[in-house]
Amino acid sequence: MYVPFGNIACRNYSVGDMIEIDGFQERVERIVEIDVSSFEDKYGDYLSQEQLAREYYVSTGTITSWIKKGKIKPTVTYPFGSKQIYLFSPEDAKRIRQELDIPEHTEETIKQDFFDFLEERDYSLSYKMPFLLSFLKNMNSIGDADIEDVLSDHIAFYEERIKRGLPVDRPSCPYNAKTLKDRKLIKANMLTNPFEKFERKRFLYHSKDLGVISMNHALFSRMEEADFQRVQDQMAEDIKHYYQDMGI
């Protein structure tokens, strides 16, 4: 029985009871029965919004928008407190792909997908470019790069701009002489944006236990020296144009 703020082991709550945790009080307004024991059996192979977004190479926000507009319909809508959990069966996920003409992305297409992604040149901020250059600079012979080394070079790019008296980025960028000294803050930001953009499309992975960022093996095995040089050349050129277009 799910009760917001409640003790999950308690079975005898009643509507109207007051619950106190760490000085906060909540009144039990309603009790909702959830069949936890059979949930995994019923929906274990269903896709969440996040998983569906990764399958289709779109954002979770796009999936949410499609649901709200009625463009797609979840197989299961499960109320959970004030939220809704949307799940999609494998059959419905396949049907939606066909109806919306969403292309499949596999190990066979991953290299083309990678370059198509770079060709989009979607730069709301500059992060992707110095990050990818830092990753490639520190990547070893099996496609791994120590995250601390990548972070150091990522930070160094922006510190060099400050040293030269140049704006770090657009005004919305939180990087400045003070924040760039906070490695923990910048690492968290780097893993959120831009790393997550690459990870979402399965181009890169982060192993927290090993402390490395890795290129997807299927992608790495298909890349040749000329391909890596092509990426580096594009990122260097895109950085140049990014700041020129901003007049900085």
Secondary structure as GFF3:
##gff-version 3
##sequence-region A 1 248
A	DSSP	beta_strand	18	21	.	.	.	ID=ss1
A	DSSP	beta_strand	24	27	.	.	.	ID=ss2
A	DSSP	alpha_helix	36	43	.	.	.	ID=ss3
A	DSSP	alpha_helix	49	56	.	.	.	ID=ss4
A	DSSP	alpha_helix	60	68	.	.	.	ID=ss5
A	DSSP	beta_strand	76	80	.	.	.	ID=ss6
A	DSSP	beta_strand	83	87	.	.	.	ID=ss7
A	DSSP	alpha_helix	90	99	.	.	.	ID=ss8
A	DSSP	alpha_helix	110	119	.	.	.	ID=ss9
A	DSSP	alpha_helix	128	138	.	.	.	ID=ss10
A	DSSP	beta_strand	144	146	.	.	.	ID=ss11
A	DSSP	alpha_helix	147	163	.	.	.	ID=ss12
A	DSSP	three_ten_helix	179	181	.	.	.	ID=ss13
A	DSSP	alpha_helix	183	192	.	.	.	ID=ss14
A	DSSP	alpha_helix	195	200	.	.	.	ID=ss15
A	DSSP	beta_strand	204	207	.	.	.	ID=ss16
A	DSSP	beta_strand	212	215	.	.	.	ID=ss17
A	DSSP	alpha_helix	217	220	.	.	.	ID=ss18
A	DSSP	alpha_helix	225	245	.	.	.	ID=ss19
###
